[in-house]
Amino acid sequence: MLDTQVGPLALSNPVLTASGTFGHEDEMADWTDLRTPGAVVLKTVTLNPRVGNPPPRVVEVTGGILNSIGLPNEGVDHLLAVTRERMKGRCSALIANLAGEKIDEFSIIAEKLQQAEDRDPGGFQAVELNLSCPNLEEGGFPYAKKPELAEKAVRLVKERLSLPVLAKLSPNVSDNIEIAEACREGGADGLTVINTPLGLALDWRSGRSHLGGVHGGLSGPALKPLALYHVHTVYAATRMPIVGVGGIETAEDVMDFLAAGAAAVQVGTATFRRPHAIQEILDELPMLLKEAGVDTVSQFIGRMHQPKESAACD
Ligand SMILES: Cc1cc2nc3c(=O)[nH]c(=O)nc-3n(C[C@H](O)[C@H](O)[C@H](O)COP(=O)(O)O)c2cc1C
């Protein structure tokens, strides 16, 4: 009943982890079964290691948290030599999340992943591209904000890697439909909607931000209406396969995202407070699908976009 399909990617259930919120490797195995989520999505990895932003990196705000982590990671060679080996076969599906600090790095990273898959297939089932990563060639302007950059990043990966590619959109844009269309042009198999919108939490007495990186990304329940808006509008315009993410805490939230057009969802911040959140959601979801009168997830995807039955005439 719970299996779903995101373009070519088949998943045993529609509730995935969100990148950067479920450890870097298998840390969460102490808390929860790694096979429970439909897929584990790893933290963003760049070509070269990054140290990330100065602390503090996370602050609580009303309705969620702001984070300014700065993509610390050990680089793609570590991902392939260590993380992939450690995680292979332990999750229902494993998705690498990738970003290039320069546009050509997307192709180098993709090539390295393909070589690893050619040597030893089945390490990853898909990749997600973090298009919110700053592009150092354009003064840190993220790929997700310019259609031509988003398209090129996706294309560079698709040309070199045979795995399904999900392009992760940013809410920090005026029109996500043109970015989504650009990602489709580049060959994206689906979209992850959305990454965190930028915010600020400050202490007016000291005149300082609560975060070392000054601005941060907002996540948690406050994000849900914004994320649903992006899922709804992008699905309505493109009908592309969508993984919805932003503020999901409960099975009711998941149903909202499916109805708006998502084929699967990711849960991030909720797992910080409730490490078993995904299991709890999965326990309740079949009952809600039954209440909706459907036997499968796919029957409910985009329910909100179906024409309403005309009122019965007597
Ligand atoms: C601490 C933290 C780190 C994150 N790191 C990444 C990351 O490395 N790559 C990425 O694509 N998204 C990252 N995100 C964004 C999440 O994947 C997700 O899009 C966002 O948190 C919204 O979902 P949520 O409200 O369920 O947390 C991060 C979010 C948080 C809170």
The ligand as an SDF file (V2000), in Angstrom:
LIG
                    3D

 31 33  0  0  0  0  0  0  0  0999 V2000
   20.5880   21.4090   10.2610 C   0  0  0  0  0  0  0  0  0  0  0  0
   20.1540   21.3120    8.8380 C   0  0  0  0  0  0  0  0  0  0  0  0
   21.0810   20.9640    7.8490 C   0  0  0  0  0  0  0  0  0  0  0  0
   20.6880   20.8780    6.5170 C   0  0  0  0  0  0  0  0  0  0  0  0
   21.6010   20.5240    5.5760 N   0  0  0  0  0  0  0  0  0  0  0  0
   21.2170   20.3580    4.2800 C   0  0  0  0  0  0  0  0  0  0  0  0
   22.1410   19.9020    3.3160 C   0  0  0  0  0  0  0  0  0  0  0  0
   23.2980   19.6190    3.5960 O   0  0  0  0  0  0  0  0  0  0  0  0
   21.6960   19.8000    2.0280 N   0  0  0  0  0  0  0  0  0  0  0  0
   20.4090   20.0740    1.6550 C   0  0  0  0  0  0  0  0  0  0  0  0
   20.0670   19.9220    0.4840 O   0  0  0  0  0  0  0  0  0  0  0  0
   19.5040   20.4830    2.5730 N   0  0  0  0  0  0  0  0  0  0  0  0
   19.8770   20.6360    3.8730 C   0  0  0  0  0  0  0  0  0  0  0  0
   18.9600   21.0220    4.8050 N   0  0  0  0  0  0  0  0  0  0  0  0
   17.5570   21.2910    4.3900 C   0  0  0  0  0  0  0  0  0  0  0  0
   16.6540   20.0700    4.6340 C   0  0  0  0  0  0  0  0  0  0  0  0
   17.0510   18.9790    3.8610 O   0  0  0  0  0  0  0  0  0  0  0  0
   15.1680   20.4190    4.3560 C   0  0  0  0  0  0  0  0  0  0  0  0
   15.0480   20.8260    3.0020 O   0  0  0  0  0  0  0  0  0  0  0  0
   14.6600   21.5230    5.2710 C   0  0  0  0  0  0  0  0  0  0  0  0
   15.1730   21.3740    6.5740 O   0  0  0  0  0  0  0  0  0  0  0  0
   13.1360   21.5680    5.3470 C   0  0  0  0  0  0  0  0  0  0  0  0
   12.6140   20.3810    5.9310 O   0  0  0  0  0  0  0  0  0  0  0  0
   12.1850   20.2660    7.4930 P   0  0  0  0  0  0  0  0  0  0  0  0
   11.3300   21.4470    7.8150 O   0  0  0  0  0  0  0  0  0  0  0  0
   11.4740   18.9490    7.5790 O   0  0  0  0  0  0  0  0  0  0  0  0
   13.4540   20.2640    8.2750 O   0  0  0  0  0  0  0  0  0  0  0  0
   19.3360   21.1290    6.1510 C   0  0  0  0  0  0  0  0  0  0  0  0
   18.4130   21.4660    7.1490 C   0  0  0  0  0  0  0  0  0  0  0  0
   18.8000   21.5470    8.4800 C   0  0  0  0  0  0  0  0  0  0  0  0
   17.7680   21.8950    9.5210 C   0  0  0  0  0  0  0  0  0  0  0  0
  1  2  1  0
  2  3  1  0
  2 30  2  0
  3  4  2  0
  4  5  1  0
  4 28  1  0
  5  6  2  0
  6  7  1  0
  6 13  1  0
  7  8  2  0
  7  9  1  0
  9 10  1  0
 10 11  2  0
 10 12  1  0
 12 13  2  0
 13 14  1  0
 14 15  1  0
 14 28  1  0
 15 16  1  0
 16 17  1  0
 16 18  1  0
 18 19  1  0
 18 20  1  0
 20 21  1  0
 20 22  1  0
 22 23  1  0
 23 24  1  0
 24 25  2  0
 24 26  1  0
 24 27  1  0
 28 29  2  0
 29 30  1  0
 30 31  1  0
M  END
$$$$
